[in-house]
Amino acid sequence: MPGGIHPKLNDWIKTISNIVGTPNKETFFAGHSLGCISIVRYLAALPKDVKVGGCVFVAGFSSNLGVQEISEFYSRPVDVKKATIHTANFVIIHSDNDEDVPMEKAKEFQKQLNAKFILEHNKGHISEDDGIRELPSALNSILEMCK
């Protein structure tokens, strides 16, 4: 995503929109960390009649993490209900030792989305920096949504 260590919300949403084009029931989203709240904001801005297949969010959150560099992404309220009219298929995957996104933030996000919750063990922030290059639970979640 654009911006590197200085991300800008509007740039991320524009990038998502450009990549997706015209979303439909066969469109599935997979987001990690800051990408999750960006996808929710993207979905919330879609016309009401647009439906997508589902979303798998890894190490996601929707509220204040206390990180100034990304505060633009969560400082304005997120209308999660507007996002949920586009799909009922949400999965949150979180690790029990994520030091970047506390468990309570992941659980809060799960509750807002009425999402299925998958708890991974000892995977940190579930990134390459944590040695995670594959996440079978994410793939399996998308495959399940496709049925």
LINCORLIN-V917239 format. One record per residue. OMEGA is omega as a letter, one per 40 degrees, with the letter a starting at -180 (* if undefined). D_CENTER is the distance of its C-alpha to the mean C-alpha in whole Angstrom. Layout:
omega=OMEGA d_center=D_CENTER
omega=OMEGA d_center=D_CENTER
This chain:
omega=a d_center=14
omega=i d_center=17
omega=i d_center=18
omega=a d_center=18
omega=i d_center=18
omega=a d_center=19
omega=i d_center=16
omega=a d_center=16
omega=a d_center=14
omega=i d_center=16
omega=i d_center=16
omega=a d_center=13
omega=i d_center=12
omega=i d_center=16
omega=i d_center=15
omega=a d_center=12
omega=i d_center=15
omega=a d_center=17
omega=a d_center=16
omega=a d_center=15
omega=i d_center=18
omega=a d_center=19
omega=i d_center=16
omega=a d_center=18
omega=i d_center=18
omega=i d_center=18
omega=i d_center=14
omega=a d_center=11
omega=i d_center=8
omega=a d_center=7
omega=i d_center=4
omega=i d_center=6
omega=a d_center=6
omega=i d_center=7
omega=a d_center=5
omega=a d_center=2
omega=i d_center=5
omega=i d_center=7
omega=i d_center=6
omega=i d_center=7
omega=i d_center=10
omega=a d_center=11
omega=a d_center=11
omega=a d_center=13
omega=a d_center=15
omega=i d_center=16
omega=a d_center=19
omega=a d_center=20
omega=a d_center=21
omega=i d_center=18
omega=i d_center=17
omega=a d_center=14
omega=a d_center=14
omega=a d_center=11
omega=i d_center=7
omega=a d_center=7
omega=a d_center=4
omega=i d_center=6
omega=a d_center=8
omega=a d_center=5
omega=i d_center=7
omega=a d_center=9
omega=a d_center=12
omega=i d_center=15
omega=a d_center=15
omega=i d_center=18
omega=a d_center=17
omega=a d_center=19
omega=a d_center=18
omega=a d_center=15
omega=i d_center=16
omega=a d_center=16
omega=a d_center=12
omega=a d_center=13
omega=i d_center=16
omega=i d_center=17
omega=i d_center=16
omega=i d_center=13
omega=a d_center=14
omega=a d_center=12
omega=i d_center=15
omega=i d_center=15
omega=a d_center=11
omega=i d_center=13
omega=a d_center=16
omega=i d_center=14
omega=i d_center=13
omega=a d_center=14
omega=i d_center=12
omega=i d_center=9
omega=i d_center=9
omega=i d_center=8
omega=a d_center=10
omega=i d_center=11
omega=a d_center=14
omega=i d_center=17
omega=i d_center=18
omega=a d_center=15
omega=a d_center=17
omega=i d_center=15
omega=a d_center=12
omega=a d_center=15
omega=a d_center=15
omega=i d_center=16
omega=i d_center=12
omega=i d_center=10
omega=i d_center=13
omega=i d_center=13
omega=i d_center=9
omega=a d_center=10
omega=i d_center=14
omega=a d_center=12
omega=a d_center=10
omega=a d_center=13
omega=i d_center=11
omega=a d_center=13
omega=i d_center=13
omega=i d_center=14
omega=i d_center=15
omega=a d_center=16
omega=i d_center=19
omega=i d_center=20
omega=i d_center=17
omega=i d_center=17
omega=i d_center=13
omega=a d_center=13
omega=i d_center=14
omega=i d_center=17
omega=i d_center=19
omega=i d_center=19
omega=a d_center=20
omega=a d_center=17
omega=i d_center=18
omega=i d_center=17
omega=a d_center=15
omega=a d_center=17
omega=i d_center=15
omega=i d_center=12
omega=a d_center=15
omega=i d_center=16
omega=i d_center=14
omega=i d_center=13
omega=i d_center=17
omega=i d_center=18
omega=a d_center=16
omega=a d_center=18
omega=* d_center=21
